[in-house]
Amino acid sequence: MTVVLVHGNPETDALWDPLVEVLGRDDVIRLSPPGFGARVPHGWVGTYLDYRDWLVDELARIDGPIDLVGHDWGGNHVVNAMMLRPELVRSWATDIIGVFDPEYVWHEAAQIWQTPGAGEQFVEALIGGSVQDRAGRLTALGITDGVAAKIAVGLGPEMGAAILGLYRSVSGDVLAEEGRRLGNAAVRPGLCLLATEDHYTGSEEIRRRAAERAGARTEVLEGLGHWWMVQDPVRGAVALTEFWDALATV
C-alpha cells in the first residue's frame, strides 16, 4: 500500500510533516505540484487542467495500491484526477470538495488573485520580505510556527506566479461545471474531510452535498480549520487510518 499526499496553496510538502510523523508509515509519498515546492517544467502554463494531468501522470508511475490524499488545491487536483482516472487509486480523500458545488463562492483571497493588478499586489504582499516575514504571515493564517518557517523558504516569485495562473484558470463557474462529473469519482471509495472551522471551502451543507454526489463518506473534524493536519495531526491521522482500515475489510 502507498499513501500519496498532495498539498495546496501557499504551501510546500513540509505542511505534511506533523501528519506523516503521527502516521508512522514508511510508504508515504509526498507530491509537490509544479510551482508549489517543485520546479515548473518548460512550457508549463499552470491551469487547473495542467495540474490534473500532472497528478494523473504522477499516479500512473507509482506502484499501488494507492491511497490518495489532497489538501486545499491539492484536494482539487485529487478530485479532478478522480473524475478522469479513478482506477489509478484504491481510495481518495480531500478536504475541499465543496468547491465543485454550484453554490460555492470563492473566498476573498481567491477573488483578489483572480483580479488583474490587485492579484499581483496581493501576491507580492504574501511573498515579499524576509523568510521570517513570510513565516509570520503563514502563522497568522493558522499554520503552526515550525511548519510555517519551513514553508516560508519556498514561498517566492515562482509560487506567486503559480498562484495567479491557477486561480485565474477557474474564475466564474469553471469548477461547478467540472463538478457535473463528480459521480465518476465514485468508482473508488472517497473521503470528505470536513473541518468545521475551515472557511475557505464552503458551507457544511455544500461540502456534504458534493461528497454525496461523489459517493464519498464524510468525516467531521470538529473545531479544526483549514490546516487541520498541523493543528491536530493525531485526529487527522485517526480519520484517515480508520477510513483505510475499513477498506481492507470490504
Backbone bond lengths (Angstrom), bond angles and torsions (degrees), N, CA, C in turn:
res aa  C-N    CA-C-N  psi(-1)  N-CA   C-N-CA  omega(-1)  CA-C   N-CA-C  phi
1 M - - - 1.460 - - 1.525 109.40 -
2 T 1.321 116.82 142.02 1.459 121.58 178.22 1.521 109.39 -129.35
3 V 1.323 116.05 128.79 1.458 121.67 174.40 1.524 108.02 -95.83
4 V 1.323 116.55 126.43 1.461 121.70 179.79 1.524 108.57 -116.77
5 L 1.331 116.08 124.00 1.460 122.84 -177.93 1.526 110.08 -110.89
6 V 1.331 116.34 134.99 1.465 121.78 179.98 1.529 108.36 -129.40
7 H 1.327 116.48 119.04 1.467 120.45 -178.19 1.525 111.03 -91.71
8 G 1.336 114.93 -179.22 1.456 119.91 -174.97 1.514 113.97 -124.99
9 N 1.321 116.02 -131.47 1.460 124.70 -170.38 1.534 110.14 -124.07
10 P 1.328 119.07 139.44 1.472 129.44 -8.52 1.523 108.27 -95.37
11 E 1.298 117.08 93.12 1.463 121.55 -165.27 1.528 112.59 -137.39
12 T 1.328 114.71 164.00 1.460 123.16 166.29 1.523 107.11 -124.24
13 D 1.330 116.42 178.69 1.464 118.03 -176.38 1.526 113.51 -70.28
14 A 1.345 117.29 -5.71 1.468 119.97 173.76 1.521 111.47 -62.07
15 L 1.324 116.46 -20.56 1.461 120.53 178.77 1.522 111.79 -55.79
16 W 1.325 116.37 -31.92 1.461 120.66 -174.41 1.528 113.39 -84.81
17 D 1.320 118.73 -4.66 1.466 120.66 -173.74 1.532 113.28 -50.26
18 P 1.341 119.41 -52.22 1.473 118.69 -177.67 1.526 112.87 -62.87
19 L 1.329 117.20 -40.00 1.464 120.35 -178.94 1.524 111.03 -67.51
20 V 1.321 116.77 -43.09 1.465 120.35 -180.00 1.524 110.55 -62.28
21 E 1.325 116.24 -39.76 1.464 119.50 178.64 1.523 111.13 -61.97
22 V 1.323 116.88 -42.83 1.464 120.31 -179.10 1.528 110.92 -69.96
23 L 1.326 117.40 -39.05 1.466 119.99 178.73 1.527 111.09 -59.35
24 G 1.324 116.62 -37.60 1.461 120.87 176.15 1.513 114.13 63.12
25 R 1.324 116.69 34.08 1.464 121.23 -178.22 1.521 109.92 -109.59
26 D 1.344 114.87 155.87 1.463 119.36 177.91 1.526 111.73 -107.72
27 D 1.337 116.13 14.40 1.466 120.24 -177.83 1.527 111.34 -118.85
28 V 1.337 116.71 31.85 1.459 121.60 -178.08 1.527 110.16 -100.20
29 I 1.323 115.85 129.71 1.463 122.57 175.51 1.521 108.11 -117.55
30 R 1.330 116.44 130.78 1.462 120.93 176.03 1.527 108.48 -105.35
31 L 1.314 115.91 123.71 1.461 121.06 177.47 1.528 109.27 -103.55
32 S 1.320 116.36 125.37 1.461 121.39 178.60 1.524 109.61 -101.23
33 P 1.328 118.35 118.44 1.462 120.45 178.03 1.529 111.08 -62.34
34 P 1.330 117.96 146.39 1.465 120.95 178.08 1.532 111.74 -53.02
35 G 1.327 115.08 130.44 1.455 120.98 -178.83 1.511 113.70 90.93
36 F 1.317 116.46 -16.34 1.461 121.47 -178.87 1.531 109.42 -117.36
37 G 1.333 114.06 60.18 1.454 120.43 -179.17 1.510 113.55 101.05
38 A 1.321 117.88 -7.49 1.465 123.00 175.87 1.520 108.56 -126.46
39 R 1.321 115.59 150.38 1.461 119.11 -177.54 1.524 110.92 -63.47
40 V 1.308 115.72 153.54 1.460 121.97 177.81 1.527 108.48 -90.90
41 P 1.328 118.84 121.99 1.469 120.91 -179.15 1.530 111.91 -63.61
42 H 1.312 115.87 155.82 1.464 120.59 176.92 1.527 110.02 -59.92
43 G 1.315 116.34 132.23 1.454 121.05 179.19 1.515 114.84 82.12
44 W 1.317 116.77 4.71 1.467 121.55 -178.14 1.524 110.50 -67.94
45 V 1.330 116.81 130.73 1.464 121.69 177.13 1.527 110.20 -95.79
46 G 1.322 116.57 -46.08 1.457 119.69 174.11 1.511 115.49 90.86
47 T 1.338 117.34 32.22 1.458 119.75 172.16 1.528 109.18 -79.35
48 Y 1.316 116.03 170.05 1.463 118.87 179.80 1.524 111.38 -62.66
49 L 1.321 117.57 -29.93 1.461 120.29 177.49 1.526 111.36 -72.80
50 D 1.332 116.89 -33.90 1.465 119.64 174.64 1.524 110.29 -61.03
51 Y 1.322 116.63 -41.69 1.467 119.99 179.56 1.527 111.22 -70.03
52 R 1.307 117.03 -36.96 1.467 119.39 175.36 1.523 110.34 -59.31
53 D 1.319 116.16 -48.35 1.461 120.14 -177.62 1.523 111.45 -67.59
54 W 1.335 116.68 -35.29 1.467 120.46 174.51 1.526 110.45 -58.51
55 L 1.340 116.64 -46.90 1.463 119.91 -178.33 1.523 111.13 -66.07
56 V 1.312 117.57 -41.74 1.464 120.47 177.56 1.526 110.24 -57.85
57 D 1.319 117.02 -44.78 1.466 120.63 179.69 1.524 111.58 -63.21
58 E 1.329 116.64 -41.57 1.466 120.50 179.48 1.531 110.83 -64.38
59 L 1.312 117.23 -44.19 1.465 120.84 -179.19 1.519 111.35 -63.50
60 A 1.323 116.49 -36.92 1.459 120.68 -178.46 1.526 111.82 -65.04
61 R 1.335 117.00 -19.69 1.467 120.87 -178.97 1.526 113.23 -94.83
62 I 1.316 117.26 -3.15 1.467 121.08 -175.90 1.525 109.76 -100.95
63 D 1.326 115.54 133.81 1.458 119.78 175.47 1.523 109.53 -68.59
64 G 1.305 116.21 131.32 1.453 121.07 -178.39 1.506 112.33 -97.03
65 P 1.325 115.72 -168.66 1.465 127.62 -1.82 1.538 111.97 -67.78
66 I 1.324 116.17 147.93 1.460 122.62 -175.68 1.520 110.36 -110.79
67 D 1.333 115.42 131.12 1.462 122.00 167.25 1.525 106.09 -105.84
68 L 1.311 116.51 110.85 1.464 123.72 -170.44 1.526 110.34 -99.97
69 V 1.338 116.30 132.70 1.466 121.82 -179.14 1.521 109.01 -131.58
70 G 1.334 116.67 129.18 1.453 120.53 178.48 1.514 112.06 -127.75
71 H 1.327 115.13 142.99 1.467 122.16 177.78 1.516 109.78 -121.21
72 D 1.350 116.21 139.99 1.459 121.61 176.81 1.533 108.23 54.90
73 W 1.337 118.27 -131.90 1.462 118.35 179.83 1.524 111.84 -60.97
74 G 1.323 117.02 -28.90 1.461 118.34 173.28 1.515 111.13 -59.91
75 G 1.346 116.09 -35.97 1.458 120.58 176.12 1.517 112.38 -68.04
76 N 1.339 116.76 -34.26 1.467 119.83 174.04 1.523 111.04 -64.90
77 H 1.340 115.64 -43.99 1.466 118.84 178.90 1.528 110.48 -60.79
78 V 1.334 115.77 -39.38 1.463 120.20 178.85 1.524 110.71 -60.07
79 V 1.327 117.07 -50.23 1.466 119.77 -177.90 1.526 110.86 -64.22
80 N 1.322 116.66 -43.64 1.468 119.19 178.50 1.529 111.29 -60.06
81 A 1.329 116.37 -41.44 1.464 119.79 179.00 1.522 111.33 -66.94
82 M 1.327 116.96 -38.30 1.462 120.41 -178.81 1.524 112.15 -70.99
83 M 1.313 117.53 -27.98 1.459 119.48 175.60 1.527 111.19 -71.90
84 L 1.335 116.02 -19.33 1.465 120.98 -179.51 1.522 112.56 -101.23
85 R 1.360 117.25 -46.96 1.467 121.17 -173.67 1.536 111.29 -135.78
86 P 1.313 118.70 62.53 1.474 120.08 -177.53 1.519 113.77 -63.90
87 E 1.322 117.30 -22.52 1.463 120.14 -177.15 1.526 113.12 -68.82
88 L 1.328 117.25 -9.23 1.462 120.65 -178.99 1.529 113.02 -74.85
89 V 1.333 117.76 -12.52 1.461 120.11 -175.26 1.526 111.24 -129.31
90 R 1.328 114.61 164.97 1.460 120.56 169.42 1.524 109.73 -84.75
91 S 1.351 116.02 -39.74 1.456 121.17 179.75 1.515 109.52 -153.29
92 W 1.325 115.38 165.94 1.460 120.18 177.52 1.526 109.57 -142.20
93 A 1.340 115.11 153.80 1.463 121.19 178.52 1.522 109.02 -144.03
94 T 1.327 115.58 144.49 1.458 121.69 179.39 1.520 109.36 -147.30
95 D 1.331 116.42 155.88 1.463 120.16 176.97 1.529 111.75 -114.73
96 I 1.347 116.86 15.98 1.462 118.92 -172.28 1.529 112.35 -140.73
97 I 1.321 116.55 28.37 1.465 119.84 -174.22 1.527 112.66 -66.89
98 G 1.331 117.53 -19.80 1.457 120.25 -179.07 1.516 114.68 -61.44
99 V 1.336 118.05 -21.92 1.469 119.82 -178.67 1.523 112.06 -66.60
100 F 1.326 117.60 -13.89 1.462 120.86 179.58 1.528 112.36 -90.53
101 D 1.320 116.68 1.55 1.463 121.13 178.40 1.525 109.99 -85.66
102 P 1.337 118.52 141.38 1.469 120.73 -178.63 1.524 114.34 -59.69
103 E 1.335 118.12 -22.64 1.461 120.48 -178.24 1.527 113.12 -91.46
104 Y 1.325 117.14 -0.61 1.464 118.86 179.97 1.526 110.37 -68.52
105 V 1.338 115.90 137.82 1.465 122.61 175.77 1.521 107.88 -119.51
106 W 1.329 116.76 128.06 1.459 120.51 -179.41 1.522 111.09 -57.69
107 H 1.330 115.78 140.59 1.462 121.45 178.88 1.529 110.37 -67.75
108 E 1.316 115.88 168.21 1.465 121.30 -171.83 1.524 112.84 -59.02
109 A 1.331 117.20 -45.11 1.465 119.65 -179.00 1.521 110.98 -61.61
110 A 1.332 116.91 -41.46 1.462 120.56 179.42 1.523 110.85 -61.19
111 Q 1.315 116.57 -42.59 1.462 119.84 -179.38 1.527 111.44 -64.61
112 I 1.328 116.60 -34.53 1.468 119.31 176.64 1.521 109.94 -68.46
113 W 1.336 117.79 -45.87 1.466 120.71 179.41 1.525 111.32 -60.28
114 Q 1.312 117.23 -29.42 1.463 121.06 -179.47 1.529 112.41 -79.24
115 T 1.324 117.04 -6.89 1.464 121.64 -176.26 1.524 110.71 -101.12
116 P 1.343 118.67 117.30 1.472 120.90 178.63 1.528 111.36 -55.78
117 G 1.310 115.53 138.43 1.457 120.78 -179.01 1.513 111.30 88.88
118 A 1.310 116.93 -66.33 1.462 120.71 179.05 1.527 110.55 -63.03
119 G 1.332 116.11 -37.27 1.462 119.91 179.57 1.513 112.01 -64.11
120 E 1.331 116.84 -42.89 1.462 120.80 179.25 1.529 111.03 -62.83
121 Q 1.319 116.39 -40.27 1.464 119.98 178.96 1.531 111.15 -66.14
122 F 1.316 115.49 -39.62 1.463 120.32 -178.94 1.525 110.82 -67.19
123 V 1.330 116.38 -39.64 1.457 120.53 177.29 1.525 110.41 -63.78
124 E 1.320 116.56 -43.90 1.460 119.92 -179.63 1.524 111.28 -60.96
125 A 1.321 116.05 -37.24 1.464 119.90 177.65 1.525 111.49 -66.21
126 L 1.325 116.72 -27.89 1.463 121.55 -179.82 1.522 111.93 -79.82
127 I 1.338 116.64 -42.99 1.466 120.18 -171.83 1.521 113.31 -96.88
128 G 1.334 118.24 -8.77 1.455 121.06 -176.32 1.519 113.12 -75.85
129 G 1.336 115.24 168.58 1.456 120.93 177.03 1.511 113.16 82.99
130 S 1.320 115.12 -169.05 1.460 121.75 -178.03 1.525 110.90 -79.98
131 V 1.324 115.62 171.03 1.464 120.23 175.47 1.525 109.85 -58.19
132 Q 1.321 116.08 -39.71 1.467 120.04 179.36 1.527 111.23 -64.33
133 D 1.338 116.23 -39.47 1.468 119.92 177.43 1.525 110.50 -61.40
134 R 1.324 115.46 -46.33 1.462 119.78 -177.97 1.530 110.92 -65.55
135 A 1.322 116.08 -40.00 1.466 120.02 178.32 1.523 110.59 -61.84
136 G 1.317 116.45 -38.87 1.457 120.10 178.76 1.516 112.27 -62.10
137 R 1.328 116.30 -38.33 1.468 119.57 178.56 1.529 110.74 -66.60
138 L 1.317 116.36 -39.75 1.465 119.90 179.24 1.525 111.04 -67.23
139 T 1.319 116.25 -38.95 1.466 119.89 177.46 1.524 110.50 -62.89
140 A 1.326 116.23 -38.74 1.466 120.43 179.03 1.527 111.33 -63.62
141 L 1.325 116.70 -27.70 1.463 120.53 178.53 1.525 112.22 -75.27
142 G 1.341 116.49 -24.04 1.456 119.40 179.69 1.515 114.81 127.49
143 I 1.338 117.41 4.91 1.461 121.37 177.50 1.526 108.34 -87.89
144 T 1.308 117.39 135.59 1.460 120.85 -176.89 1.527 111.47 -64.50
145 D 1.337 115.96 155.01 1.466 121.87 -170.59 1.523 113.62 -54.38
146 G 1.333 116.95 -51.01 1.460 119.93 -175.38 1.515 112.87 -62.27
147 V 1.317 116.62 -42.95 1.462 120.84 179.42 1.524 110.21 -70.42
148 A 1.324 117.20 -39.98 1.466 120.94 179.22 1.522 110.95 -59.53
149 A 1.327 116.99 -39.93 1.465 120.59 -179.79 1.525 111.23 -63.02
150 K 1.333 116.94 -37.46 1.467 120.52 178.90 1.527 111.17 -70.79
151 I 1.326 116.74 -43.98 1.464 120.28 -179.11 1.521 110.74 -64.55
152 A 1.336 116.68 -37.47 1.465 121.38 -175.91 1.521 112.37 -58.67
153 V 1.323 117.25 -28.82 1.468 120.92 179.03 1.531 110.64 -62.28
154 G 1.326 116.63 -34.76 1.459 120.87 -177.87 1.516 114.72 -94.51
155 L 1.324 116.22 5.11 1.464 121.10 -176.82 1.525 108.74 -91.11
156 G 1.348 116.12 96.19 1.454 119.89 -175.22 1.516 112.04 -144.04
157 P 1.333 117.40 -166.67 1.467 121.69 -175.82 1.523 114.20 -57.68
158 E 1.339 117.66 -37.01 1.464 119.32 -179.53 1.522 110.80 -63.81
159 M 1.331 116.42 -41.97 1.454 119.10 177.07 1.524 110.68 -67.71
160 G 1.324 116.92 -38.28 1.458 119.75 178.32 1.518 111.99 -58.47
161 A 1.332 116.54 -44.73 1.464 120.37 178.38 1.521 110.90 -65.05
162 A 1.334 116.44 -37.67 1.465 120.29 179.58 1.525 111.06 -65.43
163 I 1.325 116.65 -39.46 1.465 120.98 178.34 1.527 110.34 -58.85
164 L 1.325 116.07 -48.98 1.463 120.06 -177.10 1.526 111.37 -64.29
165 G 1.321 116.87 -45.52 1.459 119.68 -178.93 1.513 112.42 -62.92
166 L 1.321 116.06 -40.85 1.458 120.53 -177.62 1.523 111.34 -68.33
167 Y 1.316 117.08 -49.94 1.464 119.30 -178.19 1.525 112.17 -66.16
168 R 1.311 117.27 -34.65 1.463 118.95 -178.75 1.524 112.39 -74.74
169 S 1.321 116.48 -14.37 1.468 119.20 176.67 1.529 112.12 -82.40
170 V 1.339 117.03 -7.80 1.470 119.59 -177.82 1.523 111.88 -125.84
171 S 1.319 117.09 26.49 1.461 118.72 177.45 1.528 109.55 -66.50
172 G 1.322 114.99 157.48 1.462 119.10 -179.46 1.517 111.67 72.98
173 D 1.330 116.04 -139.68 1.467 120.99 -174.18 1.529 112.46 -105.90
174 V 1.334 116.74 29.22 1.468 120.87 -176.77 1.528 111.39 -56.98
175 L 1.335 117.27 -49.52 1.463 118.81 -177.12 1.523 111.97 -72.23
176 A 1.318 117.79 -29.76 1.465 119.73 174.84 1.524 110.26 -62.61
177 E 1.327 115.96 -38.57 1.465 119.53 176.65 1.525 110.46 -66.06
178 E 1.332 116.68 -42.42 1.465 119.36 176.28 1.526 110.48 -60.43
179 G 1.330 115.61 -34.87 1.452 120.54 -177.63 1.516 114.88 -63.75
180 R 1.305 116.89 -13.31 1.467 119.40 175.28 1.529 111.16 -61.35
181 R 1.333 116.16 -19.80 1.466 120.86 -177.40 1.529 112.35 -102.12
182 L 1.331 117.68 14.79 1.465 119.85 -177.83 1.525 112.66 -55.53
183 G 1.307 116.73 -32.52 1.460 119.88 179.93 1.516 113.43 -59.04
184 N 1.334 117.20 -24.85 1.468 120.04 178.26 1.525 111.77 -61.54
185 A 1.339 115.98 -32.27 1.464 120.42 -176.99 1.522 112.11 -71.31
186 A 1.327 117.12 -16.34 1.464 120.92 -177.72 1.523 112.80 -69.57
187 V 1.326 117.13 -6.87 1.467 120.78 176.31 1.526 110.70 -59.68
188 R 1.327 116.95 -29.69 1.459 121.80 177.59 1.532 109.34 -121.97
189 P 1.335 117.83 149.05 1.471 120.38 179.66 1.521 111.52 -59.05
190 G 1.328 115.54 133.99 1.453 120.89 -179.35 1.515 111.71 -123.80
191 L 1.328 115.12 157.59 1.462 121.75 179.21 1.517 109.09 -133.30
192 C 1.332 115.74 127.63 1.462 122.09 172.66 1.520 107.61 -100.51
193 L 1.331 116.58 113.42 1.460 121.65 175.81 1.524 107.57 -87.08
194 L 1.315 116.40 112.05 1.458 121.70 -173.18 1.529 109.39 -107.42
195 A 1.326 115.62 94.49 1.466 121.20 175.98 1.526 107.59 -82.64
196 T 1.319 116.71 118.08 1.466 120.12 -168.88 1.524 113.61 -67.10
197 E 1.345 117.91 -23.50 1.462 120.41 -179.32 1.531 112.19 -102.18
198 D 1.314 116.55 18.40 1.466 121.34 175.36 1.523 107.76 -87.34
199 H 1.326 116.32 110.04 1.460 120.78 -174.99 1.529 112.86 -100.69
200 Y 1.327 116.24 12.85 1.462 120.86 177.98 1.531 112.38 -98.09
201 T 1.309 117.19 -15.84 1.463 120.38 -164.80 1.524 114.77 -111.83
202 G 1.326 117.24 11.11 1.453 119.98 177.90 1.519 112.65 94.97
203 S 1.302 115.82 172.09 1.461 121.38 -177.79 1.522 110.98 -68.94
204 E 1.320 114.91 162.45 1.464 119.38 176.24 1.523 110.27 -59.82
205 E 1.319 116.52 -37.16 1.465 120.55 -178.35 1.524 111.75 -60.57
206 I 1.329 117.17 -48.32 1.463 117.55 -176.24 1.523 111.43 -73.87
207 R 1.335 117.15 -28.71 1.465 118.75 176.56 1.526 110.57 -67.27
208 R 1.313 116.04 -43.07 1.466 119.18 177.77 1.528 110.95 -65.08
209 R 1.314 116.04 -39.23 1.463 120.08 -178.60 1.531 111.25 -65.04
210 A 1.332 115.90 -44.55 1.463 119.07 178.98 1.526 110.79 -65.71
211 A 1.328 116.59 -39.03 1.463 120.13 178.49 1.521 110.80 -61.70
212 E 1.310 116.38 -42.50 1.470 120.25 179.33 1.522 110.81 -62.20
213 R 1.322 116.52 -40.81 1.466 119.79 179.57 1.522 111.41 -64.81
214 A 1.344 116.33 -29.30 1.463 120.79 179.11 1.524 112.23 -90.25
215 G 1.327 116.82 3.68 1.457 120.40 -179.23 1.508 113.50 69.77
216 A 1.334 116.97 23.76 1.461 121.37 -174.82 1.521 111.77 -98.84
217 R 1.304 114.84 146.05 1.454 121.90 172.65 1.529 108.71 -77.94
218 T 1.332 117.65 149.05 1.465 121.91 177.64 1.520 110.17 -110.32
219 E 1.330 115.44 129.47 1.464 122.11 176.26 1.523 107.86 -117.07
220 V 1.330 116.64 119.26 1.460 121.78 -177.08 1.524 110.38 -85.58
221 L 1.337 115.49 128.88 1.463 122.34 173.87 1.529 106.58 -107.25
222 E 1.309 115.31 83.68 1.458 122.22 -173.11 1.530 111.22 -62.47
223 G 1.337 114.86 128.88 1.451 120.66 175.41 1.513 115.56 82.32
224 L 1.324 118.18 -4.36 1.461 120.74 -179.80 1.524 110.39 -96.81
225 G 1.335 115.25 155.15 1.449 121.20 -177.06 1.518 112.76 -107.66
226 H 1.324 114.97 -159.34 1.458 121.90 -173.75 1.526 112.18 -57.69
227 W 1.332 116.50 -37.73 1.467 120.30 -178.33 1.530 110.33 -102.09
228 W 1.321 115.27 56.19 1.462 122.76 -178.26 1.522 112.36 -59.24
229 M 1.327 117.75 -31.25 1.471 120.68 -175.01 1.526 112.81 -72.20
230 V 1.329 117.33 -16.87 1.464 119.43 173.12 1.525 111.19 -105.13
231 Q 1.316 117.30 -25.41 1.464 120.44 178.62 1.527 111.42 -70.35
232 D 1.324 116.37 -43.12 1.467 120.97 179.80 1.527 108.67 -150.00
233 P 1.334 116.65 77.04 1.467 119.47 -177.23 1.523 113.42 -62.82
234 V 1.322 117.37 -25.87 1.463 119.61 179.37 1.522 110.15 -65.50
235 R 1.324 117.25 -47.29 1.467 119.64 179.02 1.518 111.35 -64.60
236 G 1.319 116.68 -38.03 1.459 119.30 176.92 1.511 111.73 -63.18
237 A 1.331 116.34 -43.95 1.462 120.85 -179.69 1.523 111.25 -65.01
238 V 1.328 116.85 -39.49 1.466 120.39 178.88 1.526 110.48 -63.40
239 A 1.334 116.82 -45.19 1.467 120.31 -179.39 1.524 111.08 -60.29
240 L 1.316 116.64 -44.91 1.462 120.35 -179.18 1.527 111.50 -68.91
241 T 1.318 116.67 -44.96 1.462 120.21 -177.17 1.523 111.52 -64.39
242 E 1.325 117.12 -40.60 1.466 119.59 177.82 1.525 110.97 -63.79
243 F 1.321 116.44 -38.32 1.467 120.88 176.85 1.524 110.35 -62.60
244 W 1.325 116.56 -47.85 1.467 120.32 -179.36 1.526 111.74 -65.99
245 D 1.330 116.82 -41.21 1.464 119.92 -179.42 1.527 111.34 -63.33
246 A 1.328 116.54 -36.27 1.463 120.10 179.34 1.523 111.09 -64.98
247 L 1.320 117.22 -31.61 1.465 120.38 179.29 1.520 111.04 -66.09
248 A 1.312 115.81 -33.54 1.461 120.23 -177.11 1.521 112.21 -69.26
249 T 1.340 116.25 -18.61 1.465 119.71 -177.98 1.519 112.57 -96.18
250 V 1.330 116.53 -5.20 1.470 119.88 -178.17 1.523 110.42 -79.31
